[in-house]
């Protein structure tokens, strides 16, 4: 089951409080400002700073 678009509207990066977007492969949520990618496990976003990986700016799904 994909992430509900309404949930994506209210979620924000826990570090910089900025918007997040679904990654192109739909396996993570990426912050548009600090480029941290938070994993999605069993259809649940893991919004823990220690679980995030910082990636260069790559394509996200709009």
PyMOL commands that set and color helices and strands:
alter all, ss='L'
color gray80, all
select helices_A, chain A and resi 5-10+49-51
alter helices_A, ss='H'
color red, helices_A
select strands_A, chain A and resi 20-23+28-31+36-41+44-45+53-54+60-61
alter strands_A, ss='S'
color yellow, strands_A
deselect
rebuild
show_as cartoon
